[in-house]
Every structure is written in C-alpha cells, then in structure tokens.
C-alpha cells in the first residue's frame, strides 16, 4: 500500500471516529445516555406505555 493510501485511510478513520463521538454527545444531551441497551430499554418502555394509554382510551 502506498503512503498516500495509508494517509487517506487514517484521515477517513479519524473523521469516522470524530463523527461517532459527535453522535454519542448528541445522544447524551438529548437522552441522558448513549448506551445502546439503555436507549433500547427506554424505547421499549415508551412503547409499552403508549400501548397501555391507547388500551385505556379504548376501554
């Protein structure tokens, strides 16, 4: 691999890493967490709450 190709890959990885950290910070600010399992649990809980709300309205 040429030196130019290596530098290109390193720059690409650096940009990807920066983008991932930026996304993580956005999740932290908006949701209070960036841990995927916690976000999934939050979404599942909200879905269950919404289903319960709809069920109580229909009853």
N, CA, C and O atoms as a CHARMM CRD file, in Angstrom:
* protein
*
  236
    1    1 UNK  N      0.85500  -1.17100   0.00000 PROA 1      0.00000
    2    1 UNK  CA     0.00000   0.00000   0.00000 PROA 1      0.00000
    3    1 UNK  C      0.89800   1.23000   0.00000 PROA 1      0.00000
    4    1 UNK  O      1.91900   1.28000   0.68600 PROA 1      0.00000
    5    2 UNK  N      0.49700   2.20100  -0.77500 PROA 2      0.00000
    6    2 UNK  CA     1.31400   3.40300  -0.85500 PROA 2      0.00000
    7    2 UNK  C      1.10900   4.27200   0.36500 PROA 2      0.00000
    8    2 UNK  O      0.12800   4.12800   1.09500 PROA 2      0.00000
    9    3 UNK  N      2.03700   5.16600   0.57400 PROA 3      0.00000
   10    3 UNK  CA     1.96700   6.09600   1.70300 PROA 3      0.00000
   11    3 UNK  C      0.72800   6.98200   1.60500 PROA 3      0.00000
   12    3 UNK  O      0.09300   7.27100   2.61900 PROA 3      0.00000
   13    4 UNK  N      0.37700   7.42100   0.37500 PROA 4      0.00000
   14    4 UNK  CA    -0.80100   8.26500   0.18400 PROA 4      0.00000
   15    4 UNK  C     -2.07300   7.51700   0.57500 PROA 4      0.00000
   16    4 UNK  O     -2.96100   8.09600   1.20000 PROA 4      0.00000
   17    5 UNK  N     -2.16900   6.24300   0.21500 PROA 5      0.00000
   18    5 UNK  CA    -3.34800   5.44300   0.55400 PROA 5      0.00000
   19    5 UNK  C     -3.46300   5.27800   2.06300 PROA 5      0.00000
   20    5 UNK  O     -4.56500   5.34000   2.60800 PROA 5      0.00000
   21    6 UNK  N     -2.35000   5.07000   2.74000 PROA 6      0.00000
   22    6 UNK  CA    -2.35800   4.92000   4.19800 PROA 6      0.00000
   23    6 UNK  C     -2.82700   6.21000   4.86100 PROA 6      0.00000
   24    6 UNK  O     -3.63700   6.17100   5.78800 PROA 6      0.00000
   25    7 UNK  N     -2.32900   7.34600   4.39900 PROA 7      0.00000
   26    7 UNK  CA    -2.74700   8.62700   4.95200 PROA 7      0.00000
   27    7 UNK  C     -4.22800   8.86700   4.72200 PROA 7      0.00000
   28    7 UNK  O     -4.91400   9.40400   5.59100 PROA 7      0.00000
   29    8 UNK  N     -4.73000   8.47000   3.54500 PROA 8      0.00000
   30    8 UNK  CA    -6.14500   8.62700   3.22500 PROA 8      0.00000
   31    8 UNK  C     -7.00000   7.79100   4.17900 PROA 8      0.00000
   32    8 UNK  O     -8.00800   8.27400   4.69600 PROA 8      0.00000
   33    9 UNK  N     -6.60000   6.54300   4.41100 PROA 9      0.00000
   34    9 UNK  CA    -7.34700   5.66800   5.31100 PROA 9      0.00000
   35    9 UNK  C     -7.33300   6.20700   6.73600 PROA 9      0.00000
   36    9 UNK  O     -8.35400   6.17000   7.42300 PROA 9      0.00000
   37   10 UNK  N     -6.18400   6.70800   7.18300 PROA 10     0.00000
   38   10 UNK  CA    -6.09700   7.26100   8.52900 PROA 10     0.00000
   39   10 UNK  C     -6.98000   8.48900   8.66900 PROA 10     0.00000
   40   10 UNK  O     -7.63100   8.66900   9.69800 PROA 10     0.00000
   41   11 UNK  N     -7.01200   9.32800   7.65500 PROA 11     0.00000
   42   11 UNK  CA    -7.86900  10.51200   7.69200 PROA 11     0.00000
   43   11 UNK  C     -9.32800  10.07900   7.72200 PROA 11     0.00000
   44   11 UNK  O    -10.13000  10.66100   8.45300 PROA 11     0.00000
   45   12 UNK  N     -9.67900   9.07300   6.94200 PROA 12     0.00000
   46   12 UNK  CA   -11.04800   8.57100   6.92200 PROA 12     0.00000
   47   12 UNK  C    -11.45000   8.00100   8.26800 PROA 12     0.00000
   48   12 UNK  O    -12.55900   8.25800   8.73800 PROA 12     0.00000
   49   13 UNK  N    -10.58300   7.24200   8.88800 PROA 13     0.00000
   50   13 UNK  CA   -10.87800   6.66700  10.19700 PROA 13     0.00000
   51   13 UNK  C    -11.00800   7.75800  11.25000 PROA 13     0.00000
   52   13 UNK  O    -11.86400   7.67500  12.13200 PROA 13     0.00000
   53   14 UNK  N    -10.16900   8.77000  11.16200 PROA 14     0.00000
   54   14 UNK  CA   -10.21600   9.88000  12.10600 PROA 14     0.00000
   55   14 UNK  C    -11.54200  10.62400  11.98900 PROA 14     0.00000
   56   14 UNK  O    -12.14700  10.98300  13.00000 PROA 14     0.00000
   57   15 UNK  N    -11.99300  10.85500  10.76200 PROA 15     0.00000
   58   15 UNK  CA   -13.26900  11.53500  10.53600 PROA 15     0.00000
   59   15 UNK  C    -14.42800  10.68600  11.04700 PROA 15     0.00000
   60   15 UNK  O    -15.36800  11.20900  11.64500 PROA 15     0.00000
   61   16 UNK  N    -14.36200   9.38600  10.81400 PROA 16     0.00000
   62   16 UNK  CA   -15.41000   8.48500  11.29700 PROA 16     0.00000
   63   16 UNK  C    -15.46000   8.48800  12.81700 PROA 16     0.00000
   64   16 UNK  O    -16.54000   8.52800  13.40500 PROA 16     0.00000
   65   17 UNK  N    -14.31600   8.44700  13.44500 PROA 17     0.00000
   66   17 UNK  CA   -14.24700   8.46000  14.90700 PROA 17     0.00000
   67   17 UNK  C    -14.81100   9.76700  15.45800 PROA 17     0.00000
   68   17 UNK  O    -15.55200   9.76300  16.44200 PROA 17     0.00000
   69   18 UNK  N    -14.46300  10.86800  14.83200 PROA 18     0.00000
   70   18 UNK  CA   -14.99500  12.16700  15.25900 PROA 18     0.00000
   71   18 UNK  C    -16.51200  12.19700  15.11800 PROA 18     0.00000
   72   18 UNK  O    -17.20400  12.69900  16.00400 PROA 18     0.00000
   73   19 UNK  N    -17.03600  11.67000  14.02100 PROA 19     0.00000
   74   19 UNK  CA   -18.48000  11.63500  13.79600 PROA 19     0.00000
   75   19 UNK  C    -19.16600  10.75800  14.84200 PROA 19     0.00000
   76   19 UNK  O    -20.24000  11.10900  15.32900 PROA 19     0.00000
   77   20 UNK  N    -18.57000   9.63800  15.18800 PROA 20     0.00000
   78   20 UNK  CA   -19.14900   8.75000  16.19900 PROA 20     0.00000
   79   20 UNK  C    -19.19800   9.43600  17.56400 PROA 20     0.00000
   80   20 UNK  O    -20.19900   9.33500  18.27300 PROA 20     0.00000
   81   21 UNK  N    -18.12900  10.12800  17.93100 PROA 21     0.00000
   82   21 UNK  CA   -18.11600  10.84500  19.20900 PROA 21     0.00000
   83   21 UNK  C    -19.14200  11.97600  19.21300 PROA 21     0.00000
   84   21 UNK  O    -19.77600  12.23700  20.23500 PROA 21     0.00000
   85   22 UNK  N    -19.30400  12.63700  18.08500 PROA 22     0.00000
   86   22 UNK  CA   -20.29800  13.70400  17.99600 PROA 22     0.00000
   87   22 UNK  C    -21.70800  13.12900  18.16700 PROA 22     0.00000
   88   22 UNK  O    -22.53400  13.71300  18.86900 PROA 22     0.00000
   89   23 UNK  N    -21.98600  11.98500  17.52600 PROA 23     0.00000
   90   23 UNK  CA   -23.28700  11.33800  17.67300 PROA 23     0.00000
   91   23 UNK  C    -23.51600  10.90300  19.12000 PROA 23     0.00000
   92   23 UNK  O    -24.62300  11.02600  19.64300 PROA 23     0.00000
   93   24 UNK  N    -22.47100  10.40000  19.75500 PROA 24     0.00000
   94   24 UNK  CA   -22.56600   9.98000  21.15200 PROA 24     0.00000
   95   24 UNK  C    -22.90500  11.17600  22.04400 PROA 24     0.00000
   96   24 UNK  O    -23.73400  11.05400  22.94500 PROA 24     0.00000
   97   25 UNK  N    -22.28400  12.31300  21.80900 PROA 25     0.00000
   98   25 UNK  CA   -22.55900  13.51300  22.58700 PROA 25     0.00000
   99   25 UNK  C    -23.99600  13.99500  22.38300 PROA 25     0.00000
  100   25 UNK  O    -24.64100  14.44500  23.33000 PROA 25     0.00000
  101   26 UNK  N    -24.49100  13.90200  21.16600 PROA 26     0.00000
  102   26 UNK  CA   -25.87600  14.29300  20.87500 PROA 26     0.00000
  103   26 UNK  C    -26.84600  13.40100  21.65300 PROA 26     0.00000
  104   26 UNK  O    -27.80700  13.89300  22.24400 PROA 26     0.00000
  105   27 UNK  N    -26.59500  12.10400  21.65300 PROA 27     0.00000
  106   27 UNK  CA   -27.44100  11.17800  22.40400 PROA 27     0.00000
  107   27 UNK  C    -27.38800  11.47100  23.89900 PROA 27     0.00000
  108   27 UNK  O    -28.41700  11.44800  24.57500 PROA 27     0.00000
  109   28 UNK  N    -26.20100  11.74400  24.41400 PROA 28     0.00000
  110   28 UNK  CA   -26.04600  12.06000  25.83700 PROA 28     0.00000
  111   28 UNK  C    -26.86700  13.29200  26.20800 PROA 28     0.00000
  112   28 UNK  O    -27.56300  13.29900  27.22400 PROA 28     0.00000
  113   29 UNK  N    -26.78200  14.32700  25.38600 PROA 29     0.00000
  114   29 UNK  CA   -27.51000  15.57200  25.68700 PROA 29     0.00000
  115   29 UNK  C    -29.01600  15.37100  25.57800 PROA 29     0.00000
  116   29 UNK  O    -29.76700  15.85500  26.42500 PROA 29     0.00000
  117   30 UNK  N    -29.46100  14.67100  24.55600 PROA 30     0.00000
  118   30 UNK  CA   -30.89200  14.53200  24.30900 PROA 30     0.00000
  119   30 UNK  C    -31.55500  13.48800  25.20100 PROA 30     0.00000
  120   30 UNK  O    -32.68900  13.68300  25.63900 PROA 30     0.00000
  121   31 UNK  N    -30.86800  12.38800  25.47500 PROA 31     0.00000
  122   31 UNK  CA   -31.48300  11.27100  26.18600 PROA 31     0.00000
  123   31 UNK  C    -30.88100  10.99500  27.54700 PROA 31     0.00000
  124   31 UNK  O    -31.44400  10.23300  28.33300 PROA 31     0.00000
  125   32 UNK  N    -29.75200  11.60000  27.83300 PROA 32     0.00000
  126   32 UNK  CA   -29.08300  11.34900  29.10100 PROA 32     0.00000
  127   32 UNK  C    -28.22400  10.10600  29.08900 PROA 32     0.00000
  128   32 UNK  O    -27.63900   9.74500  30.11000 PROA 32     0.00000
  129   33 UNK  N    -28.13900   9.45100  27.95400 PROA 33     0.00000
  130   33 UNK  CA   -27.30100   8.26100  27.80900 PROA 33     0.00000
  131   33 UNK  C    -26.96300   8.05200  26.34100 PROA 33     0.00000
  132   33 UNK  O    -27.67700   8.51200  25.45000 PROA 33     0.00000
  133   34 UNK  N    -25.87300   7.35800  26.10900 PROA 34     0.00000
  134   34 UNK  CA   -25.51600   6.96500  24.74300 PROA 34     0.00000
  135   34 UNK  C    -25.27200   5.45800  24.68900 PROA 34     0.00000
  136   34 UNK  O    -24.73900   4.93600  23.71000 PROA 34     0.00000
  137   35 UNK  N    -25.67600   4.76800  25.76800 PROA 35     0.00000
  138   35 UNK  CA   -25.50000   3.31800  25.84100 PROA 35     0.00000
  139   35 UNK  C    -26.66100   2.66300  25.09500 PROA 35     0.00000
  140   35 UNK  O    -27.81800   2.84200  25.47600 PROA 35     0.00000
  141   36 UNK  N    -26.36400   1.90400  24.03400 PROA 36     0.00000
  142   36 UNK  CA   -27.43000   1.33200  23.19400 PROA 36     0.00000
  143   36 UNK  C    -28.47800   0.54100  23.97500 PROA 36     0.00000
  144   36 UNK  O    -29.67100   0.67000  23.69800 PROA 36     0.00000
  145   37 UNK  N    -28.06300  -0.26800  24.93800 PROA 37     0.00000
  146   37 UNK  CA   -29.02100  -1.07200  25.69500 PROA 37     0.00000
  147   37 UNK  C    -29.98700  -0.19700  26.48900 PROA 37     0.00000
  148   37 UNK  O    -31.17000  -0.51800  26.60300 PROA 37     0.00000
  149   38 UNK  N    -29.48700   0.90400  27.03500 PROA 38     0.00000
  150   38 UNK  CA   -30.34700   1.81600  27.78800 PROA 38     0.00000
  151   38 UNK  C    -31.33200   2.53200  26.86900 PROA 38     0.00000
  152   38 UNK  O    -32.49400   2.72200  27.22800 PROA 38     0.00000
  153   39 UNK  N    -30.87400   2.92300  25.70000 PROA 39     0.00000
  154   39 UNK  CA   -31.74800   3.59300  24.73900 PROA 39     0.00000
  155   39 UNK  C    -32.83800   2.63000  24.27100 PROA 39     0.00000
  156   39 UNK  O    -34.00000   3.02100  24.15800 PROA 39     0.00000
  157   40 UNK  N    -32.47600   1.38500  24.00000 PROA 40     0.00000
  158   40 UNK  CA   -33.45500   0.37900  23.58400 PROA 40     0.00000
  159   40 UNK  C    -34.47200   0.14200  24.69700 PROA 40     0.00000
  160   40 UNK  O    -35.67000   0.04600  24.42900 PROA 40     0.00000
  161   41 UNK  N    -34.01000   0.04900  25.93500 PROA 41     0.00000
  162   41 UNK  CA   -34.92200  -0.15100  27.06300 PROA 41     0.00000
  163   41 UNK  C    -35.87500   1.04200  27.19200 PROA 41     0.00000
  164   41 UNK  O    -37.06000   0.86000  27.47000 PROA 41     0.00000
  165   42 UNK  N    -35.36800   2.24800  26.99400 PROA 42     0.00000
  166   42 UNK  CA   -36.21900   3.43800  27.04700 PROA 42     0.00000
  167   42 UNK  C    -37.29400   3.38300  25.96600 PROA 42     0.00000
  168   42 UNK  O    -38.46200   3.67100  26.22800 PROA 42     0.00000
  169   43 UNK  N    -36.89700   3.01600  24.76400 PROA 43     0.00000
  170   43 UNK  CA   -37.84500   2.93900  23.65300 PROA 43     0.00000
  171   43 UNK  C    -38.89900   1.86700  23.90900 PROA 43     0.00000
  172   43 UNK  O    -40.08300   2.08900  23.65400 PROA 43     0.00000
  173   44 UNK  N    -38.48000   0.71300  24.41000 PROA 44     0.00000
  174   44 UNK  CA   -39.42800  -0.36000  24.71000 PROA 44     0.00000
  175   44 UNK  C    -40.40800   0.08700  25.79100 PROA 44     0.00000
  176   44 UNK  O    -41.60700  -0.17100  25.68500 PROA 44     0.00000
  177   45 UNK  N    -39.91300   0.74700  26.81900 PROA 45     0.00000
  178   45 UNK  CA   -40.76700   1.23300  27.89700 PROA 45     0.00000
  179   45 UNK  C    -41.77600   2.25000  27.37500 PROA 45     0.00000
  180   45 UNK  O    -42.95400   2.19600  27.72800 PROA 45     0.00000
  181   46 UNK  N    -41.32200   3.16400  26.54400 PROA 46     0.00000
  182   46 UNK  CA   -42.22700   4.16500  25.98400 PROA 46     0.00000
  183   46 UNK  C    -43.28500   3.51000  25.10200 PROA 46     0.00000
  184   46 UNK  O    -44.44200   3.92900  25.10800 PROA 46     0.00000
  185   47 UNK  N    -42.90200   2.50200  24.35500 PROA 47     0.00000
  186   47 UNK  CA   -43.84700   1.77900  23.50100 PROA 47     0.00000
  187   47 UNK  C    -44.91000   1.08100  24.34700 PROA 47     0.00000
  188   47 UNK  O    -46.09600   1.11900  24.01800 PROA 47     0.00000
  189   48 UNK  N    -44.48000   0.44300  25.43800 PROA 48     0.00000
  190   48 UNK  CA   -45.42100  -0.22900  26.33900 PROA 48     0.00000
  191   48 UNK  C    -46.36700   0.78600  26.98000 PROA 48     0.00000
  192   48 UNK  O    -47.56400   0.52700  27.10500 PROA 48     0.00000
  193   49 UNK  N    -45.83500   1.93400  27.38400 PROA 49     0.00000
  194   49 UNK  CA   -46.66700   2.96700  27.99100 PROA 49     0.00000
  195   49 UNK  C    -47.69800   3.50000  27.00000 PROA 49     0.00000
  196   49 UNK  O    -48.85100   3.74200  27.36000 PROA 49     0.00000
  197   50 UNK  N    -47.28100   3.67800  25.77100 PROA 50     0.00000
  198   50 UNK  CA   -48.18500   4.16700  24.74300 PROA 50     0.00000
  199   50 UNK  C    -49.28900   3.14800  24.45800 PROA 50     0.00000
  200   50 UNK  O    -50.45300   3.51300  24.29100 PROA 50     0.00000
  201   51 UNK  N    -48.91500   1.87400  24.40500 PROA 51     0.00000
  202   51 UNK  CA   -49.92200   0.82100  24.19400 PROA 51     0.00000
  203   51 UNK  C    -50.92700   0.79200  25.34300 PROA 51     0.00000
  204   51 UNK  O    -52.12900   0.65000  25.11600 PROA 51     0.00000
  205   52 UNK  N    -50.43600   0.92700  26.57600 PROA 52     0.00000
  206   52 UNK  CA   -51.31400   0.95100  27.73100 PROA 52     0.00000
  207   52 UNK  C    -52.24000   2.17000  27.68200 PROA 52     0.00000
  208   52 UNK  O    -53.41800   2.06700  28.02600 PROA 52     0.00000
  209   53 UNK  N    -51.71900   3.30800  27.26100 PROA 53     0.00000
  210   53 UNK  CA   -52.53500   4.51400  27.14500 PROA 53     0.00000
  211   53 UNK  C    -53.64900   4.30600  26.12300 PROA 53     0.00000
  212   53 UNK  O    -54.80800   4.62300  26.39100 PROA 53     0.00000
  213   54 UNK  N    -53.29900   3.77300  24.95400 PROA 54     0.00000
  214   54 UNK  CA   -54.30500   3.52100  23.92100 PROA 54     0.00000
  215   54 UNK  C    -55.34400   2.51600  24.41300 PROA 54     0.00000
  216   54 UNK  O    -56.53200   2.67300  24.13200 PROA 54     0.00000
  217   55 UNK  N    -54.91700   1.50000  25.13500 PROA 55     0.00000
  218   55 UNK  CA   -55.84200   0.49900  25.66500 PROA 55     0.00000
  219   55 UNK  C    -56.81000   1.13200  26.65600 PROA 55     0.00000
  220   55 UNK  O    -57.99500   0.80000  26.66800 PROA 55     0.00000
  221   56 UNK  N    -56.30200   2.05300  27.49700 PROA 56     0.00000
  222   56 UNK  CA   -57.16800   2.69000  28.48200 PROA 56     0.00000
  223   56 UNK  C    -58.15200   3.66100  27.81600 PROA 56     0.00000
  224   56 UNK  O    -59.25500   3.86100  28.32400 PROA 56     0.00000
  225   57 UNK  N    -57.77700   4.24400  26.72200 PROA 57     0.00000
  226   57 UNK  CA   -58.67800   5.16400  25.99300 PROA 57     0.00000
  227   57 UNK  C    -59.79200   4.36600  25.31600 PROA 57     0.00000
  228   57 UNK  O    -60.93800   4.81400  25.28000 PROA 57     0.00000
  229   58 UNK  N    -59.46900   3.19600  24.78400 PROA 58     0.00000
  230   58 UNK  CA   -60.43500   2.36000  24.08300 PROA 58     0.00000
  231   58 UNK  C    -61.41300   1.69800  25.03100 PROA 58     0.00000
  232   58 UNK  O    -62.52000   1.33800  24.63000 PROA 58     0.00000
  233   59 UNK  N    -61.01500   1.53300  26.29400 PROA 59     0.00000
  234   59 UNK  CA   -61.85700   0.80700  27.26100 PROA 59     0.00000
  235   59 UNK  C    -63.01600   1.63200  27.75600 PROA 59     0.00000
  236   59 UNK  O    -63.80800   1.15700  28.57000 PROA 59     0.00000
